[in-house]
């Protein structure tokens, strides 16, 4: 892009592009921005002239961004993130707040992350912490859009530049109801699972990907009876005898201690991965977020279920 683009670009133009992308039309974008339709059209026209390329194209389904438009949209997300960081930094310096930290965590991490946040909040009572629980894909999108300071996950996304801080081991096991026919065996060959019915996480989840890699390694194609996006539902289905499941051991610590579930002693298991605190490599962390990252790196492991 030309030097004139960076010199003459305005926040209003970027926000007009974002509004059109989110709403699909100039009319709806104008309503979102509390502007007239001609005003939004003018902002988009000026932005396209600066870029020297078409940014939007009309389709039967509404207005969509071109490749050039998506590049400018990524810039808009970075600018909005930087503005929010600046606002927060000024509030901290002015003594108006202790700052904010936005954390995202995969659903498997919900069994320990709230306890870590509670301890952090006791030490830093003026820092507001928000927590978003989602699957791996939703966290990847949040990182891509600069919505999160820190994401807690196992395997980081490959298409987002990140810095990672490992803080604890993450074992994965196969669980079964206590009365399962394989429960008393001291060693189970992976091939013995071929006839079992598995209850699985949804496609794209980190646990599902790890399970599929394990199956592929051993040449297995087990039956799957159900796909679920909730570890809690999977646990209850296994307890009810609907099948067995490959799952994070951290999600079933309570049920294992009570004897409602057992781990099958399958050769090659548990598979050990690492928990990571992940941040975008190009996102500058303000002091509150940096304090949270340091806290997780040093003490996160002690909040993991036994």
LINVENGI-V432365 format. One record per helix or strand of 3 or more residues. SS is the DSSP state (helix for helix, strand for strand). FROM is the first residue (numbers start at 1). TO is the last residue. If there is no record, write none. Layout:
# LINVENGI-V432365
ss:SS from:FROM to:TO
ss:SS from:FROM to:TO
This chain:
# LINVENGI-V432365
ss:helix from:3 to:8
ss:helix from:11 to:23
ss:helix from:26 to:33
ss:helix from:37 to:51
ss:strand from:56 to:59
ss:strand from:62 to:65
ss:helix from:67 to:93
ss:strand from:100 to:106
ss:helix from:107 to:111
ss:helix from:113 to:123
ss:strand from:128 to:134
ss:helix from:136 to:144
ss:strand from:150 to:153
ss:strand from:162 to:177
ss:helix from:190 to:193
ss:strand from:197 to:201
ss:helix from:206 to:217
ss:strand from:223 to:228
ss:helix from:231 to:239
ss:strand from:244 to:248
ss:helix from:249 to:251
ss:helix from:253 to:258
ss:strand from:261 to:263
ss:strand from:271 to:280
ss:helix from:287 to:303
